[in-house]
Amino acid sequence: MNKKNTNNSFLAADVIISAISGDPIAMSKVLNHYQRYIVSLSLRNNYINGVLSSVYIDEFMRRSVESKLIEKVMTFDIYR
């Protein structure tokens, strides 16, 4: 079975709870945990004269995805 993500580790519950509470270090750990996935979502093709010339990371898209993740973590209700 071919897995894209070979890192099967989970975020510790205390890190998640701290991130929900607004701890910037914990939020940084959350962002770091999902960084490879965020980058994969942000990849764009660069075409020159209709021919694929390279693939690059769209920084605007990467920051947008990171911002959305932060926004959703901050609204997560762990006690539901």
Gaussian input, Z-matrix of N, CA and C with variables (Angstrom, degrees):
# hf/3-21g

backbone

0 1
 N
 C     1     B1
 C     2     B2     1     A1
 N     3     B3     2     A2     1     D1
 C     4     B4     3     A3     2     D2
 C     5     B5     4     A4     3     D3
 N     6     B6     5     A5     4     D4
 C     7     B7     6     A6     5     D5
 C     8     B8     7     A7     6     D6
 N     9     B9     8     A8     7     D7
 C    10    B10     9     A9     8     D8
 C    11    B11    10    A10     9     D9
 N    12    B12    11    A11    10    D10
 C    13    B13    12    A12    11    D11
 C    14    B14    13    A13    12    D12
 N    15    B15    14    A14    13    D13
 C    16    B16    15    A15    14    D14
 C    17    B17    16    A16    15    D15
 N    18    B18    17    A17    16    D16
 C    19    B19    18    A18    17    D17
 C    20    B20    19    A19    18    D18
 N    21    B21    20    A20    19    D19
 C    22    B22    21    A21    20    D20
 C    23    B23    22    A22    21    D21
 N    24    B24    23    A23    22    D22
 C    25    B25    24    A24    23    D23
 C    26    B26    25    A25    24    D24
 N    27    B27    26    A26    25    D25
 C    28    B28    27    A27    26    D26
 C    29    B29    28    A28    27    D27
 N    30    B30    29    A29    28    D28
 C    31    B31    30    A30    29    D29
 C    32    B32    31    A31    30    D30
 N    33    B33    32    A32    31    D31
 C    34    B34    33    A33    32    D32
 C    35    B35    34    A34    33    D33
 N    36    B36    35    A35    34    D34
 C    37    B37    36    A36    35    D35
 C    38    B38    37    A37    36    D36
 N    39    B39    38    A38    37    D37
 C    40    B40    39    A39    38    D38
 C    41    B41    40    A40    39    D39
 N    42    B42    41    A41    40    D40
 C    43    B43    42    A42    41    D41
 C    44    B44    43    A43    42    D42
 N    45    B45    44    A44    43    D43
 C    46    B46    45    A45    44    D44
 C    47    B47    46    A46    45    D45
 N    48    B48    47    A47    46    D46
 C    49    B49    48    A48    47    D47
 C    50    B50    49    A49    48    D48
 N    51    B51    50    A50    49    D49
 C    52    B52    51    A51    50    D50
 C    53    B53    52    A52    51    D51
 N    54    B54    53    A53    52    D52
 C    55    B55    54    A54    53    D53
 C    56    B56    55    A55    54    D54
 N    57    B57    56    A56    55    D55
 C    58    B58    57    A57    56    D56
 C    59    B59    58    A58    57    D57
 N    60    B60    59    A59    58    D58
 C    61    B61    60    A60    59    D59
 C    62    B62    61    A61    60    D60
 N    63    B63    62    A62    61    D61
 C    64    B64    63    A63    62    D62
 C    65    B65    64    A64    63    D63
 N    66    B66    65    A65    64    D64
 C    67    B67    66    A66    65    D65
 C    68    B68    67    A67    66    D66
 N    69    B69    68    A68    67    D67
 C    70    B70    69    A69    68    D68
 C    71    B71    70    A70    69    D69
 N    72    B72    71    A71    70    D70
 C    73    B73    72    A72    71    D71
 C    74    B74    73    A73    72    D72
 N    75    B75    74    A74    73    D73
 C    76    B76    75    A75    74    D74
 C    77    B77    76    A76    75    D75
 N    78    B78    77    A77    76    D76
 C    79    B79    78    A78    77    D77
 C    80    B80    79    A79    78    D78
 N    81    B81    80    A80    79    D79
 C    82    B82    81    A81    80    D80
 C    83    B83    82    A82    81    D81
 N    84    B84    83    A83    82    D82
 C    85    B85    84    A84    83    D83
 C    86    B86    85    A85    84    D84
 N    87    B87    86    A86    85    D85
 C    88    B88    87    A87    86    D86
 C    89    B89    88    A88    87    D87
 N    90    B90    89    A89    88    D88
 C    91    B91    90    A90    89    D89
 C    92    B92    91    A91    90    D90
 N    93    B93    92    A92    91    D91
 C    94    B94    93    A93    92    D92
 C    95    B95    94    A94    93    D93
 N    96    B96    95    A95    94    D94
 C    97    B97    96    A96    95    D95
 C    98    B98    97    A97    96    D96
 N    99    B99    98    A98    97    D97
 C   100   B100    99    A99    98    D98
 C   101   B101   100   A100    99    D99
 N   102   B102   101   A101   100   D100
 C   103   B103   102   A102   101   D101
 C   104   B104   103   A103   102   D102
 N   105   B105   104   A104   103   D103
 C   106   B106   105   A105   104   D104
 C   107   B107   106   A106   105   D105
 N   108   B108   107   A107   106   D106
 C   109   B109   108   A108   107   D107
 C   110   B110   109   A109   108   D108
 N   111   B111   110   A110   109   D109
 C   112   B112   111   A111   110   D110
 C   113   B113   112   A112   111   D111
 N   114   B114   113   A113   112   D112
 C   115   B115   114   A114   113   D113
 C   116   B116   115   A115   114   D114
 N   117   B117   116   A116   115   D115
 C   118   B118   117   A117   116   D116
 C   119   B119   118   A118   117   D117
 N   120   B120   119   A119   118   D118
 C   121   B121   120   A120   119   D119
 C   122   B122   121   A121   120   D120
 N   123   B123   122   A122   121   D121
 C   124   B124   123   A123   122   D122
 C   125   B125   124   A124   123   D123
 N   126   B126   125   A125   124   D124
 C   127   B127   126   A126   125   D125
 C   128   B128   127   A127   126   D126
 N   129   B129   128   A128   127   D127
 C   130   B130   129   A129   128   D128
 C   131   B131   130   A130   129   D129
 N   132   B132   131   A131   130   D130
 C   133   B133   132   A132   131   D131
 C   134   B134   133   A133   132   D132
 N   135   B135   134   A134   133   D133
 C   136   B136   135   A135   134   D134
 C   137   B137   136   A136   135   D135
 N   138   B138   137   A137   136   D136
 C   139   B139   138   A138   137   D137
 C   140   B140   139   A139   138   D138
 N   141   B141   140   A140   139   D139
 C   142   B142   141   A141   140   D140
 C   143   B143   142   A142   141   D141
 N   144   B144   143   A143   142   D142
 C   145   B145   144   A144   143   D143
 C   146   B146   145   A145   144   D144
 N   147   B147   146   A146   145   D145
 C   148   B148   147   A147   146   D146
 C   149   B149   148   A148   147   D147
 N   150   B150   149   A149   148   D148
 C   151   B151   150   A150   149   D149
 C   152   B152   151   A151   150   D150
 N   153   B153   152   A152   151   D151
 C   154   B154   153   A153   152   D152
 C   155   B155   154   A154   153   D153
 N   156   B156   155   A155   154   D154
 C   157   B157   156   A156   155   D155
 C   158   B158   157   A157   156   D156
 N   159   B159   158   A158   157   D157
 C   160   B160   159   A159   158   D158
 C   161   B161   160   A160   159   D159
 N   162   B162   161   A161   160   D160
 C   163   B163   162   A162   161   D161
 C   164   B164   163   A163   162   D162
 N   165   B165   164   A164   163   D163
 C   166   B166   165   A165   164   D164
 C   167   B167   166   A166   165   D165
 N   168   B168   167   A167   166   D166
 C   169   B169   168   A168   167   D167
 C   170   B170   169   A169   168   D168
 N   171   B171   170   A170   169   D169
 C   172   B172   171   A171   170   D170
 C   173   B173   172   A172   171   D171
 N   174   B174   173   A173   172   D172
 C   175   B175   174   A174   173   D173
 C   176   B176   175   A175   174   D174
 N   177   B177   176   A176   175   D175
 C   178   B178   177   A177   176   D176
 C   179   B179   178   A178   177   D177
 N   180   B180   179   A179   178   D178
 C   181   B181   180   A180   179   D179
 C   182   B182   181   A181   180   D180
 N   183   B183   182   A182   181   D181
 C   184   B184   183   A183   182   D182
 C   185   B185   184   A184   183   D183
 N   186   B186   185   A185   184   D184
 C   187   B187   186   A186   185   D185
 C   188   B188   187   A187   186   D186
 N   189   B189   188   A188   187   D187
 C   190   B190   189   A189   188   D188
 C   191   B191   190   A190   189   D189
 N   192   B192   191   A191   190   D190
 C   193   B193   192   A192   191   D191
 C   194   B194   193   A193   192   D192
 N   195   B195   194   A194   193   D193
 C   196   B196   195   A195   194   D194
 C   197   B197   196   A196   195   D195
 N   198   B198   197   A197   196   D196
 C   199   B199   198   A198   197   D197
 C   200   B200   199   A199   198   D198
 N   201   B201   200   A200   199   D199
 C   202   B202   201   A201   200   D200
 C   203   B203   202   A202   201   D201
 N   204   B204   203   A203   202   D202
 C   205   B205   204   A204   203   D203
 C   206   B206   205   A205   204   D204
 N   207   B207   206   A206   205   D205
 C   208   B208   207   A207   206   D206
 C   209   B209   208   A208   207   D207
 N   210   B210   209   A209   208   D208
 C   211   B211   210   A210   209   D209
 C   212   B212   211   A211   210   D210
 N   213   B213   212   A212   211   D211
 C   214   B214   213   A213   212   D212
 C   215   B215   214   A214   213   D213
 N   216   B216   215   A215   214   D214
 C   217   B217   216   A216   215   D215
 C   218   B218   217   A217   216   D216
 N   219   B219   218   A218   217   D217
 C   220   B220   219   A219   218   D218
 C   221   B221   220   A220   219   D219
 N   222   B222   221   A221   220   D220
 C   223   B223   222   A222   221   D221
 C   224   B224   223   A223   222   D222
 N   225   B225   224   A224   223   D223
 C   226   B226   225   A225   224   D224
 C   227   B227   226   A226   225   D225
 N   228   B228   227   A227   226   D226
 C   229   B229   228   A228   227   D227
 C   230   B230   229   A229   228   D228
 N   231   B231   230   A230   229   D229
 C   232   B232   231   A231   230   D230
 C   233   B233   232   A232   231   D231
 N   234   B234   233   A233   232   D232
 C   235   B235   234   A234   233   D233
 C   236   B236   235   A235   234   D234
 N   237   B237   236   A236   235   D235
 C   238   B238   237   A237   236   D236
 C   239   B239   238   A238   237   D237

   B1=1.4427
   B2=1.5256
   B3=1.3119
   B4=1.4602
   B5=1.5224
   B6=1.3200
   B7=1.4596
   B8=1.5167
   B9=1.3295
   B10=1.4616
   B11=1.5237
   B12=1.3195
   B13=1.4540
   B14=1.5202
   B15=1.3092
   B16=1.4593
   B17=1.5175
   B18=1.3416
   B19=1.4552
   B20=1.5227
   B21=1.3278
   B22=1.4544
   B23=1.5200
   B24=1.3195
   B25=1.4529
   B26=1.5210
   B27=1.3070
   B28=1.4550
   B29=1.5220
   B30=1.3076
   B31=1.4591
   B32=1.5252
   B33=1.3051
   B34=1.4544
   B35=1.5282
   B36=1.3131
   B37=1.4644
   B38=1.5226
   B39=1.3296
   B40=1.4615
   B41=1.5335
   B42=1.3247
   B43=1.4678
   B44=1.5283
   B45=1.3159
   B46=1.4603
   B47=1.5267
   B48=1.3127
   B49=1.4696
   B50=1.5225
   B51=1.3132
   B52=1.4668
   B53=1.5271
   B54=1.3279
   B55=1.4698
   B56=1.5188
   B57=1.3170
   B58=1.4655
   B59=1.5238
   B60=1.3317
   B61=1.4650
   B62=1.5221
   B63=1.3254
   B64=1.4550
   B65=1.5124
   B66=1.3165
   B67=1.4671
   B68=1.5311
   B69=1.3446
   B70=1.4708
   B71=1.5300
   B72=1.3236
   B73=1.4692
   B74=1.5273
   B75=1.3177
   B76=1.4651
   B77=1.5255
   B78=1.3298
   B79=1.4629
   B80=1.5301
   B81=1.3207
   B82=1.4574
   B83=1.5250
   B84=1.3221
   B85=1.4661
   B86=1.5205
   B87=1.3372
   B88=1.4659
   B89=1.5311
   B90=1.3427
   B91=1.4598
   B92=1.5268
   B93=1.3165
   B94=1.4585
   B95=1.5306
   B96=1.3276
   B97=1.4640
   B98=1.5307
   B99=1.3198
   B100=1.4606
   B101=1.5263
   B102=1.3175
   B103=1.4539
   B104=1.5305
   B105=1.3133
   B106=1.4769
   B107=1.5257
   B108=1.3270
   B109=1.4598
   B110=1.5264
   B111=1.3232
   B112=1.4608
   B113=1.5213
   B114=1.3137
   B115=1.4652
   B116=1.5297
   B117=1.3232
   B118=1.4661
   B119=1.5227
   B120=1.3402
   B121=1.4609
   B122=1.5234
   B123=1.3199
   B124=1.4640
   B125=1.5264
   B126=1.3116
   B127=1.4657
   B128=1.5240
   B129=1.3106
   B130=1.4595
   B131=1.5252
   B132=1.3065
   B133=1.4607
   B134=1.5213
   B135=1.3053
   B136=1.4552
   B137=1.5258
   B138=1.3288
   B139=1.4618
   B140=1.5195
   B141=1.3133
   B142=1.4611
   B143=1.5290
   B144=1.3376
   B145=1.4736
   B146=1.5236
   B147=1.3206
   B148=1.4549
   B149=1.5122
   B150=1.3328
   B151=1.4712
   B152=1.5275
   B153=1.3203
   B154=1.4642
   B155=1.5189
   B156=1.3380
   B157=1.4636
   B158=1.5231
   B159=1.3398
   B160=1.4605
   B161=1.5251
   B162=1.3150
   B163=1.4608
   B164=1.5195
   B165=1.3137
   B166=1.4627
   B167=1.5207
   B168=1.3218
   B169=1.4612
   B170=1.5245
   B171=1.3099
   B172=1.4567
   B173=1.5333
   B174=1.3232
   B175=1.4676
   B176=1.5268
   B177=1.3255
   B178=1.4604
   B179=1.5245
   B180=1.3192
   B181=1.4642
   B182=1.5243
   B183=1.3176
   B184=1.4716
   B185=1.5172
   B186=1.3256
   B187=1.4686
   B188=1.5268
   B189=1.3225
   B190=1.4683
   B191=1.5237
   B192=1.3281
   B193=1.4647
   B194=1.5304
   B195=1.3304
   B196=1.4662
   B197=1.5329
   B198=1.3119
   B199=1.4679
   B200=1.5176
   B201=1.3226
   B202=1.4574
   B203=1.5257
   B204=1.3294
   B205=1.4623
   B206=1.5287
   B207=1.3189
   B208=1.4683
   B209=1.5234
   B210=1.3233
   B211=1.4609
   B212=1.5238
   B213=1.3263
   B214=1.4646
   B215=1.5239
   B216=1.3188
   B217=1.4726
   B218=1.5298
   B219=1.3287
   B220=1.4649
   B221=1.5276
   B222=1.3359
   B223=1.4665
   B224=1.5331
   B225=1.3335
   B226=1.4566
   B227=1.5143
   B228=1.3313
   B229=1.4664
   B230=1.5198
   B231=1.3253
   B232=1.4576
   B233=1.5306
   B234=1.3124
   B235=1.4632
   B236=1.5162
   B237=1.3062
   B238=1.4534
   B239=1.4780
   A1=108.72
   A2=117.10
   A3=123.01
   A4=110.10
   A5=117.10
   A6=121.52
   A7=109.15
   A8=116.01
   A9=119.82
   A10=110.65
   A11=116.73
   A12=121.24
   A13=108.81
   A14=116.75
   A15=119.85
   A16=111.55
   A17=117.06
   A18=121.50
   A19=108.32
   A20=117.02
   A21=121.82
   A22=112.46
   A23=117.65
   A24=120.23
   A25=110.55
   A26=114.35
   A27=121.62
   A28=108.83
   A29=115.61
   A30=119.68
   A31=108.63
   A32=117.01
   A33=121.11
   A34=109.57
   A35=116.07
   A36=121.25
   A37=111.59
   A38=117.53
   A39=119.18
   A40=111.78
   A41=117.08
   A42=120.63
   A43=109.29
   A44=116.90
   A45=121.13
   A46=110.39
   A47=117.05
   A48=120.88
   A49=110.47
   A50=117.39
   A51=120.92
   A52=111.12
   A53=116.86
   A54=120.35
   A55=110.71
   A56=117.21
   A57=121.47
   A58=109.98
   A59=116.18
   A60=121.68
   A61=112.72
   A62=117.62
   A63=121.23
   A64=115.26
   A65=117.92
   A66=120.89
   A67=109.39
   A68=117.71
   A69=119.83
   A70=113.95
   A71=117.65
   A72=119.90
   A73=110.01
   A74=116.94
   A75=120.51
   A76=110.61
   A77=116.95
   A78=120.13
   A79=109.81
   A80=116.39
   A81=120.89
   A82=110.50
   A83=117.30
   A84=121.34
   A85=111.42
   A86=116.71
   A87=120.91
   A88=109.56
   A89=116.37
   A90=120.58
   A91=111.37
   A92=116.44
   A93=120.84
   A94=111.20
   A95=116.26
   A96=121.01
   A97=111.02
   A98=117.13
   A99=121.96
   A100=113.45
   A101=118.95
   A102=122.41
   A103=113.28
   A104=118.08
   A105=120.24
   A106=110.94
   A107=116.70
   A108=120.70
   A109=110.76
   A110=116.89
   A111=121.85
   A112=110.49
   A113=117.07
   A114=120.92
   A115=110.10
   A116=117.88
   A117=119.99
   A118=111.36
   A119=116.95
   A120=120.34
   A121=112.05
   A122=117.08
   A123=122.64
   A124=113.88
   A125=118.09
   A126=120.46
   A127=110.95
   A128=115.89
   A129=122.82
   A130=109.41
   A131=115.09
   A132=121.39
   A133=109.83
   A134=116.86
   A135=123.10
   A136=107.80
   A137=115.66
   A138=121.21
   A139=109.98
   A140=115.67
   A141=122.55
   A142=106.42
   A143=115.38
   A144=121.86
   A145=111.84
   A146=116.81
   A147=121.75
   A148=115.25
   A149=117.02
   A150=120.94
   A151=108.41
   A152=115.72
   A153=120.57
   A154=109.63
   A155=115.97
   A156=118.27
   A157=112.14
   A158=117.23
   A159=119.28
   A160=109.73
   A161=114.19
   A162=122.32
   A163=106.54
   A164=116.00
   A165=119.76
   A166=110.40
   A167=115.54
   A168=121.91
   A169=107.98
   A170=115.94
   A171=121.82
   A172=106.99
   A173=116.44
   A174=121.39
   A175=112.18
   A176=117.17
   A177=119.69
   A178=110.22
   A179=116.66
   A180=121.17
   A181=110.33
   A182=117.73
   A183=121.25
   A184=110.65
   A185=116.89
   A186=120.59
   A187=111.58
   A188=116.36
   A189=120.12
   A190=111.10
   A191=117.05
   A192=121.18
   A193=109.84
   A194=117.00
   A195=120.12
   A196=110.71
   A197=116.90
   A198=120.86
   A199=111.34
   A200=116.82
   A201=121.09
   A202=110.58
   A203=117.18
   A204=120.62
   A205=110.20
   A206=117.41
   A207=121.15
   A208=110.05
   A209=115.73
   A210=120.93
   A211=111.42
   A212=116.81
   A213=120.95
   A214=111.96
   A215=117.67
   A216=120.08
   A217=109.44
   A218=116.61
   A219=120.07
   A220=113.29
   A221=117.69
   A222=120.48
   A223=112.26
   A224=117.28
   A225=121.05
   A226=110.29
   A227=115.69
   A228=121.14
   A229=108.67
   A230=115.71
   A231=121.14
   A232=112.47
   A233=116.78
   A234=120.88
   A235=113.16
   A236=117.15
   A237=120.69
   A238=112.06
   D1=125.77
   D2=-178.27
   D3=-91.13
   D4=117.43
   D5=-179.34
   D6=-107.23
   D7=135.13
   D8=176.24
   D9=-72.36
   D10=-41.43
   D11=-177.62
   D12=-105.49
   D13=107.70
   D14=-179.67
   D15=-83.84
   D16=-10.42
   D17=177.86
   D18=-90.03
   D19=99.14
   D20=-177.14
   D21=-91.74
   D22=17.69
   D23=-178.22
   D24=-75.21
   D25=151.19
   D26=177.40
   D27=-107.44
   D28=156.18
   D29=172.87
   D30=-72.45
   D31=140.54
   D32=178.25
   D33=-68.14
   D34=145.23
   D35=-178.46
   D36=-58.08
   D37=-38.47
   D38=-179.09
   D39=-67.10
   D40=-30.49
   D41=176.23
   D42=-67.98
   D43=-44.00
   D44=179.90
   D45=-63.38
   D46=-45.73
   D47=179.99
   D48=-63.00
   D49=-41.32
   D50=178.02
   D51=-64.76
   D52=-40.05
   D53=178.66
   D54=-64.76
   D55=-40.91
   D56=177.32
   D57=-61.01
   D58=-36.38
   D59=-179.40
   D60=-76.35
   D61=-6.97
   D62=176.72
   D63=99.27
   D64=12.52
   D65=178.27
   D66=-69.64
   D67=117.06
   D68=-176.45
   D69=-65.42
   D70=-31.47
   D71=178.55
   D72=-68.87
   D73=-42.02
   D74=177.78
   D75=-65.71
   D76=-39.04
   D77=178.69
   D78=-64.56
   D79=-36.90
   D80=176.53
   D81=-62.45
   D82=-38.99
   D83=177.29
   D84=-65.08
   D85=-38.63
   D86=177.44
   D87=-63.61
   D88=-48.06
   D89=179.37
   D90=-60.87
   D91=-41.85
   D92=178.87
   D93=-63.40
   D94=-39.02
   D95=-179.65
   D96=-61.45
   D97=-38.09
   D98=-176.79
   D99=-98.32
   D100=7.62
   D101=-173.19
   D102=-58.73
   D103=-44.32
   D104=-179.40
   D105=-61.55
   D106=-41.05
   D107=179.10
   D108=-67.25
   D109=-42.81
   D110=178.39
   D111=-60.16
   D112=-44.96
   D113=178.84
   D114=-62.75
   D115=-41.80
   D116=-179.69
   D117=-63.25
   D118=-33.79
   D119=176.73
   D120=-71.97
   D121=-21.13
   D122=-174.52
   D123=-97.74
   D124=2.12
   D125=-179.27
   D126=-73.28
   D127=136.13
   D128=179.32
   D129=-131.49
   D130=149.32
   D131=177.32
   D132=-89.82
   D133=140.51
   D134=175.97
   D135=-110.03
   D136=119.27
   D137=-178.93
   D138=-108.85
   D139=138.58
   D140=172.92
   D141=-124.03
   D142=120.14
   D143=-177.48
   D144=54.15
   D145=39.43
   D146=177.14
   D147=77.69
   D148=5.97
   D149=-179.24
   D150=-115.53
   D151=132.58
   D152=178.78
   D153=-62.39
   D154=120.58
   D155=-178.81
   D156=-106.96
   D157=-30.97
   D158=179.45
   D159=-166.02
   D160=170.53
   D161=175.16
   D162=-120.75
   D163=136.41
   D164=-178.11
   D165=-136.74
   D166=163.24
   D167=176.62
   D168=-90.32
   D169=120.42
   D170=175.95
   D171=-77.71
   D172=103.86
   D173=-174.89
   D174=-63.40
   D175=-35.18
   D176=177.42
   D177=-63.00
   D178=-44.57
   D179=178.86
   D180=-64.93
   D181=-42.44
   D182=179.82
   D183=-59.95
   D184=-46.89
   D185=178.82
   D186=-65.45
   D187=-35.76
   D188=178.39
   D189=-64.72
   D190=-42.85
   D191=179.22
   D192=-66.74
   D193=-42.12
   D194=177.41
   D195=-61.47
   D196=-43.41
   D197=179.49
   D198=-62.49
   D199=-41.17
   D200=179.19
   D201=-65.59
   D202=-39.00
   D203=177.56
   D204=-63.59
   D205=-45.41
   D206=178.50
   D207=-60.08
   D208=-45.36
   D209=180.00
   D210=-58.38
   D211=-44.79
   D212=-178.38
   D213=-71.07
   D214=-36.94
   D215=177.66
   D216=-63.11
   D217=-40.75
   D218=-178.00
   D219=-67.70
   D220=-21.98
   D221=179.67
   D222=-100.46
   D223=1.76
   D224=-178.06
   D225=-68.47
   D226=132.63
   D227=178.91
   D228=-105.10
   D229=101.47
   D230=-175.60
   D231=-78.50
   D232=-18.69
   D233=-174.64
   D234=-96.08
   D235=10.59
   D236=-178.81
   D237=-75.45

